[in-house]
Amino acid sequence: MEKVSILMSIYNEKENEVRQSLYSLLNQTYRNIEIIIVVDNPTENDKYKKILESFLFENKKIKVLYNELNIGLAMSMNKAFNISQGKYIARMDADDVADANRIEKEVSIIENGKYDFICTGFEYIDENNNQIPGTYIHYTPDTLKRTLITTNCIHHPTVLMKRSLFKKVGGYRNFPCSQDYDLWLRLLESKCNFYMINEPLLKYRIRTDSTTNRNRFLQACTLYYISQLFYQRIKFKNDDYSIENYDIFIKICHEKYRFHRKNIKHIQRIQKKLGFSLFLDVILRCYLFLISKFIRDNYLLKYKVKKSLSYRNIKESI
C-alpha cells in the first residue's frame, strides 16, 4: 500500500471547519496517509496551534508547519511537498469535507497504471453544512483534456496525482489565485493522463468571505494571463512567466477597469441630471458595447486562439 501525502493550507478558516476537515481525512478507509498542514497566517498561529496540537498528540500522521510570513497558497503547498514522503500527492482545503472513500477510490484507479492524475466530482455545502443546490460536470478523459485548454474544469481539493509528475513540472508557480490552473496546463503539456471519477467525493464549502468571492476580477485577469503563458509554451516551447511580468499585467488590468468604471458613473450622473432616459439607453449601451469588445479582445482571446489552433495541433504538441 503506497503512501499518499495530503497537502493542506490554513489561512482564515473557522476552527470547527478545520476540525471537520481533518476528521474527514483521518477517517479515510485508505490508511497509509500523511497529512501535511501549512498555517499561512502568522497573526493566527496561536489560535490554530490550540486546534492542531490536540490532533498531533493523538495522531502521528499529521505534520504542521507555521509560516513566519504569509507566503500564499502556492508557495505553502510547495513547502509542504518538500517534506512529504508519499508516492502520490493529494490536495485538500481546510474547510472542505472528504468522503471516507475518496483517497481509496483515487488510488485504486491511479495504480491501474493508465492514469497519472485523478480528480472527482463534488457537492456544495454552506457554512452550516447544509447542501447547496448545484452539480458538477463529468468529463471523459479526452473531453477533460480538451476542456482544460479553455477553462479550469478541475476542482483543486479533489485532486490526487503522481509525485513524480508534480516534481517534473516544478510544482506550483507563485500566483495569488488560479495557481492550480497553471499547474494543470503544465501537466497537460507533460503528457499527463487525466481521469475524473464520476462521484461527488468531496463536500466543497461556499463561504461568504472566500478568496474567490472577494477577488473575482483578479481571478479573471490571472486566468487570462495563465492561458496566454500556455499558448506561449505551445508556440515557443517556453513562456516569459515572472512575478514582475504578472504584476505589470495586473496593474494594467486595474487601470483599464478603473477607467471604464469611472466613465460609466460619469454617464449615469449626466443621465440623472438631464432626466433623459433615452440618453442613457443610447450612450450607455454604446459604451457597454465597447467594454464588451475590450473583454472579448483581451479576456476571451484564448477562445479565438482555440479556433485558429485546432485541438489536433495542440494535442500533437502535448
Number of C-alpha atoms within 10 A of each C-alpha: 8 13 17 26 26 26 25 24 26 21 18 16 17 13 16 11 19 21 16 15 20 24 15 18 23 19 13 17 14 21 16 15 23 23 23 22 25 22 23 23 20 14 11 13 16 11 10 20 15 11 14 19 13 10 18 14 9 9 12 10 15 20 18 17 15 18 16 12 11 15 13 17 24 19 20 25 19 19 18 21 20 10 12 21 14 18 13 23 24 26 21 23 23 24 25 23 27 26 16 18 16 24 25 15 16 24 21 11 17 20 12 9 9 11 16 22 26 23 24 25 21 23 18 19 20 14 13 10 15 10 15 13 8 9 11 16 10 16 20 13 13 11 11 19 21 18 13 16 22 18 16 17 17 24 17 19 24 27 21 25 24 21 21 12 18 20 13 11 15 12 22 21 19 20 20 16 20 21 20 20 23 24 17 24 23 22 22 20 18 14 13 19 19 24 23 21 18 15 14 18 22 24 22 24 23 19 15 11 10 12 12 15 12 11 12 12 15 17 18 13 18 24 21 19 20 20 23 19 19 22 20 15 16 18 12 9 11 12 14 11 15 11 12 8 12 17 12 10 14 16 12 11 17 14 11 14 13 12 11 16 12 11 13 15 12 12 16 15 13 13 18 13 9 11 11 11 10 10 16 19 11 10 15 18 12 12 16 13 12 13 16 13 13 13 12 14 12 14 19 15 15 21 15 11 13 15 9 10 12 10 14 10 11 16 15 9 15 15
